[in-house]
Amino acid sequence: MDNQTNTTTNPEDNKVLAEELKQQGNEEFKKNNYTRAIELYTKAINLHSQEASYYSNRAACYQKIKKYYKCIEDTDEALRIDPNFTKASRRKAQALLAIGKFKDALNILKSILTIDPKDKTIQQDVQEVKQAEEYFKELEANINNGNYPVALSYIQKLFTICPDFEQLQFKRVEILVRMEKVAEAVKLSTDLMNDHQNNTDFLYSRALAIFYNGQADLAKKTLTKALQLDPDSSKCMQLKKKLNKFDDFKEKANEAFKRGDYEEAIKYYTDSLELDPGYKSYNSIIFANRAAAQMKLTKYQEALADVDKSIELNADYAKAYFRRGEIKILLEDFEDAVRDFKKVHQLDPQYAGIREKIHETEKAAKKAARKDYYKILGVSKEATEEEIKKAYKKGALKWHPDKNNESEEAMKLAEKNFKDLQEAYSVISDPKKRQQYDSGMDLNDIGGHGGMNFHDMFGGGIDPSMFFNMGGMGGGFGHGGGHRGGRSPFEGFSSGGGMPGFSFNFNRR
């Protein structure tokens, strides 16, 4: 017989033709040619639509090619014609189990057992349904307990029994989100979208995935659609409420920051962080924002802790690295700041002003690595000429090696500090050299900074050692021969044969 259905006006003839088509369909079924078998059974049905076996056989084909909903439709039609058709009932139960309808499948199987309680095949089917139910309970329990890898293992077990259980795919999306595999969750939900875009449970899992992927606005739209399909979906309502809270807290925090109320901003940022600790992409931004508020309050260590957390949550967040670089500058950790700014440039070469920032910070790092002459002298960067002189005198008295000869170690320390003191004074006491130093010029490029010696300080013809060996300066010191290249730092202390109020007697008492 050819592929065309040859109908006649005689119903009995049609039955004969239909039966022949059925047999041909059975042969194709045995060869695993299920699509061809479906065509033949369909032709048989067209010839004789009141034969239950035709629908049941076509249902078997749909079951084999995993079109379970079509299988259920055909078994329903077969049972409408013959309510006692046990084979069709079992086939429907198996299809219901495949799509996760445990209760419906079990009810059908139990009804079959009322006819033949000793049917071992049906008893085995019942056990398989109960096993699937148990797996599903374990799946839910592990999700609730946060045992996500174990939950995924139960999904795999369930798929061996229920290959077209849609809920499993949606739950897999949710679990992947909770396991912080957000990109994988988004991809899976995208793959499922064409077939399930009007399924509320799918839309919930999709919204969750894209929400955690940082697409809050799209997540809201997805939840709005889900609630239009099912206004009573509690999980969709709860998630949408959470999203609205995120927006509310963030908006209030940003408004407080703009008006300079940084304590209030920190409060709202903190409230936002407590909404969902697992929302990493969003929380990374909030930690960085809170760090900015901490910086405004000069709470640099707290700000550093926040921005470190921001980077921990999102290692590719360029703004967080930039902010950490700014904090490191305030903490005078210039080398780390340079590393952070270079990371920003690596992540986003077009980041505004990043090249200039790297250059400036490298310059500051180089400057910070130099000796701090102001610190050595013990004066501020705004110190006057007189303050610098006094500080030098004080340091010279403290660190001259002849005064620190109680041990070899003490003498070495004194020699080092005394040399640094001379070097610092020779630069900071000279306006031109001081300006060069303040501008960040390399020490090797500052002209004649090699240290000021006592011959220069007191003028030619005077041995500096006699200055430190004199026991109280009783004979007066005067101005010597003058200080070469500038005034002596000890000028003004000669009066009436001595230096009143300033003893240079280094003898031990």
Secondary structure, DSSP 4 states (H G I P E B T S, - for coil): --SS----S-HHHHHHHHHHHHHHHHHHHHTT-HHHHHHHHHHHHHH-TT-HHHHHHHHHHHHHTT-HHHHHHHHHHHHHH-TT-HHHHHHHHHHHHHTT-HHHHHHHHHHHHHH-TT-HHHHHHHHHHHHHHHHHHHHHHHHHTT-HHHHHHHHHHHHHH-TT-HHHHHHHHHHHHHTT-HHHHHHHHHHHHHHHTT-HHHHHHHHHHHHHTT-HHHHHHHHHHHHHH-TT-HHHHHHHHHHHHHHHHHHHHHHHHHTT-HHHHHHHHHHHHHH-TT-HHHHHHHHHHHHHHHHHTT-HHHHHHHHHHHHHH-TT-HHHHHHHHHHHHHTT-HHHHHHHHHHHHHH-TT-TTHHHHHHHHHHHHHHHHS--HHHHHT--TT--HHHHHHHHHHHHHHH-GGG--SSHHHHHHHHHHHHHHHHHHHHHTSHHHHHHHHTT--GGGSTT-S---HHHHH-TT--HHHHHHSSS-TT--TTTT--TTS--TTTT---SSS-TT-----S--
